[in-house]
C-alpha cells in the first residue's frame, strides 16, 4: 500500500517483479543499488513455528523499498513506475471511503518529496487513455515510436505513440515537449495547411498525440510513384507550403524539417504540414535565432551545415530544395553521402536542366541563395514573385478554391493503398522495442542524461482541444501582407483557449 493525505494506492507486486526491478537497477544505478534481500521460501506450517523470529517476505521487501527511497534511486522514473498503478488489479482509493480492514496491511508511506502519489492519481484518473482508441493499422514508424490509424467514436485519427524510455536523452525530451507545445498552439489557428492536434496524453510507458488523419499519405510516397510532378501541381503544392510556413513564422515557430515526408496529402488533394519534432518555438524575448545542428541532410541550409546561428531563412532554403525536387525528381545537390552533399551545398553551382521554366528558375535561385541575408523569404517578396502572382490568387489558395491536378483515389475511409505496405503489415502493439537506433545511441552517446530517469520529465504534457464550429481562420487579410519580413513577425498571444490537464 502507498498513501498520502487523501488516497490509498493498493499495488500487486510479485517476487518476479522485484527480481526484474533489481536487475534494472543494477544496470542503471549500480553505485546506488540496494541489494535485494534473500526471500524466504514458503515453509510448512510445522516448520514455520520454529522460524517466527525471521522477518516475513513482506517485511523484507518493505525494508528494501524504504532503503531504496532514501537513495537517488527513489527519484528515478524507473522506481516511480514500479510504484505506480500499472496492473488491472492495482487500485486507487479515497481514504474517506475505504474499509478499515485495509489499514492493518503493511503501509509504505510517502517520505518528503521522493514520491508524489498525486501524480499517480492524476495518471490513473486521466479522461483519455489508449484503450479508448481502436487501433487499425500502422501508418509509419520512427526511432521513437509509431504512427497508428485509430478510430474513436466513428472518426479516424492518426495517433503518434512515443516511447517514454530511459534511453531517451534530455535533448530528445525537449524536442518531444516542444512538438506538443507547438501543436497546442496550432490547434488554435485552424490553418488549412497545418496539422491539427486533438488530444495529448500519457501513460506509464508512452506519450500519445492524436492528430488529423489524411488518407493521401505524403509527398515522398507520391514522388516515389510519379518521380516528378507537373508544373501546375508543383506550383500549388509550393504555394500551400508557403502559406503554412508563413503562418508558422508569424507565430514564432521555426519548422527546421521541411521535406516531402512531412508534407501530407489530404483526401481533397491539398497539402498539410506535419511533424514538428525538430521545430523551435521562440520565446517573446528571443532574438529568434538558434544554432542547433538538426534537420535532414538533403534539405539543410548552408548556415546549419557551417554551424552558424540561423533563423527562419533555413525553412526557405528547404522549400527551394523541395520545389527543385518536385519539378525534376532529384534534389539540386544530391550526392552518395551526407559529407559529399554538404560540400556540394557549400561550393557547387546550382544547375538547371534545359527547358526549365524561367519563373521557377528565378524563384529557386532566390530560395537557394547561400547568404541568408539575401535569400528570398519575406511575405511580400515571395507572394509577389512571378512564379506565383502570374498564375495564382492567394486568397483562392488559402480557401482551397484552386483544384489540385491530383486527388488521391480512396475507395473507403480505411483505404490505405497510398501508404507503405511495409508499415501496414506491422503489429499495432505499442511497446518498447530494442531498435538498432536505441542501441547505437546508448553506445555512442553515453554522456547524454537518460531523461526517462529524471522526475516529472513530461509533467503537463496532457492537452484537450476545445470543439469549435468554424475550423478556418478568418484573418487572411491580416496574414496576406500583415508583416514585412520574418524578423517583424507578430507573436502569438500566451493565452490559449484550450484545456490543459497536467500530471
Secondary structure, DSSP 8 states (H G I E B T S, - for coil): -EE-SSEEEE----HHHHHHHHHHHHHH-TTT------------HHHHTT-TTS--HHHHHHHHHHHHHTSGGGGSHHHHHHTS--STT-EEEETTTS-GGGGGS--EE--TTS--HHHHHHHHT-S--GGGSEEEEEEEE-SSEEEEEEEETTEEEEEEEEE--TTSBHHHHHHHHHHHHHHHHHTTT--TTB--EEEEEE-SSEEEEEE---TT-BHHHHHHHHSS--HHHHHHHHHHHHHHHHHHHHTTEE----SGGGEEE-TTS-EEE---TT-EE--TTS-S-B----S-GGG--HHHHTT--B-THHHHHHHHHHHHHHHHSS-TT--SSHHHHHHHHHHS-----TT--HHHHHHHHHHT-SSTTTSS--HHHHHTSHHHHTT--HHHHHTT-S--S-----SSTT--TTS-HHHHTS---------HHHHHHHHH-TTS-BGGGSTTTTTT-EEE----S--S-S-HHHHHSS-SSGGG-----S----EEE--
